[in-house]
Amino acid sequence: MPTYRVLVNGKFDRPDAETRARLLAELSDHQAIGFTEDGLFTYSAHLGAFTYRITLRGEEEREVLDEAELKVMELLDAKGYPYRDVAGKATCMDDIKIRRR
């Protein structure tokens, strides 16, 4: 089964003052960069947009994109964070060719 790196972007949808305070309090926990099998949720203090990076295995790109988008929406719903414009991009790691000198 191919391995994909999926990058899901979205925007916070006008969080209220309490939600903004919770997001800012957790900001230091969401500053890592990279792709993991568990997924990394990141955002800046601006609280405009967020990114979710995850490594998944699947037969088709659309299947993997749907799974990643669903994971980030479940995460946001569980925390009560309003969101919109969730869209992902997947890169098949098996298709990447590394040039050696």
N, C-alpha and C positions, 0 to 999 in steps of 0.2 A: 504494500500500500504506500502511495506517495506521501511525503511529508511536506506540509505547507506552513509557511509563516504568514499569519494573518494579522493585519493592522486594521483595527476598527476605530473610526473617528466619529465623534458626535459632539453635541453641544448641550450644556446645562440649560434647561428651560426656565429662566427667571426664578431661581431658588429664593425662597423667603429668607428673612434675616436669621432665623434659627438654623435653617439648612446651610446657609452660607457660613455661619459660625462653626457648625460641625465639619464642613468641608475644609475650612481653614485650619481647624484644630488637627485634622488628620493629614494635612498637606505633606508633612515630612515623611509619612508612610507611603506616599504615592509619587516619589521622585525618581525611582529606579528606571533605567533604560535597558531594553533588551527584550528578548522573546523567551518565554518559559512555557512548559507544558501546563502549568496552573494558570497562566495569564498574568500580565502586569497592567494594572490600571493606573494611569498617570494623568495629572492635570497641573495647571499653574495657579498661582495666587489670584490671577485675573478672574478665574472661574467662568471663563467663556466656553472653552472647549475641553474635551478629554480624549484620551487615546487608550486603547486596550490592545496589548500585543500578546499573541499566543501562538504556540506551535501545536499543530494538530495533524493527525493522519487521517486520510480519507481517500475514497475512490475518485470523487469529482470535486472540482473547485467550488461549485455552487453549494454542495453539501457542507463543505468545510466553512464557507462564508456564513451560511445560515446558522451553523452551530456556534461559531464565534460571536455573531451578532446576538444570538439568543442568550449566550452566557453573560455578555456585558449587560444586556437589558435585565436579566434576572438579578445580577449583582446590584444594579442601580435601583430596581424595584424593592429589593430586600432592605436597602439602606434608606429608602424613601427619597431618593434624589430625582428631581424632575429632569427629563432629558428629551431631546428631539434630534432629528437629522442623523440617525445612526446608519453608517454605511461602511462597508469593509472592502479591503483589497487583499488578495491572496497571492503569494509567490510560491510556486512549487520548487522546493529545494533540490529535487531530483533533476530538474531541467537546467539548473545553473551550471555553466561550464567555467572552470577556473583555468585561466591562462597561466602557464608556468614559463618563466624566462629561461 
